[in-house]
Amino acid sequence: MKDRFKGFYLYLSSLVIALLHLPFVFAKSASGSSRMSFHPGDSAIRNTSDSMYFAPETRSLYDSLHLSLLGLSKDAFDYAKRGFDKLIEEGKLLNNSIISIVDFSQPSNKKRLFVIDLKNYKVLFNTLVAHGRNTGRELATSFSNQSSSYKSSPGFYVTRETYQGKHGLSLKLEGIESGINDKAYQRGIVVHGAEYVSDAIANAQGFIGRSQGCPAVPVHTSTPIINTIKNGTCYFIYHPSYIDQSEVLN
């Protein structure tokens, strides 16, 4: 009888001990489940990081606008943008969006004037533009800052006011680089339309007509171009030979 009672007592004790341990078992299981639920989140964070790491880099403005295909040299654009940023910092521009780039490393039968809206990522105009008659024939090779030289002047300009002249609506340019183009305003170097700047002439003889030093443009585009770039925008005439002399770029 005692043996039976002892056996029953041991059985009952074991059952009670087992019941007392059940909460700890479930707690451990819950803790393990909690840790398992964290790992997918951790993996997701790593995947997000990886996707950012492999995301393609934002293309430059030059590439985005396909300026190479349009004929603008990368050097001309890079120098123009560098000077533009400096002029903005110095407070010399009233308009911090529009830039005009004349690429005189290209022959005159190419559309080497580019008017670009930097903020809205648009090429507003891409057209022919003349150089001075004594600057060269197909290519611009010789420059001057002197009156009556009939030569173009490279470098950075700030566009000023418009007026009605013998070529119709015209736009005055203020050269801001000493010894390079700072006499442009008094020389009367302006943007204007000219009949000798046309695709027909370029196709017929391989180069367009030349000016007395003005960056003349086709007649049919002159008014919209002038109205877009007037009153305090950056106008840059690029040529490789000028870079080392530039106050703005050096």
Secondary structure, DSSP 4 states (H G I P E B T S, - for coil): -HHHHHHHHHHHHHHHHHHHHHHHHHHHHHHHHHHHHHHHHHHHHHHHHHHHHHSPPPPPHHHHTTHHHHT--HHHHHHHHHHHHHHHHTT--S-SSEEEEEETTS-TTS--EEEEETTTTEEEEEE----BTTT-SSS------STT------EEEEEEEEEEETTEEEEEEEE-STTTTTTHHHHT-EE-EETT-SHHHHHHHSS---BSS---EEHHHHHHHHHHHTTT-EEEEE-GGGGGG-TTT-
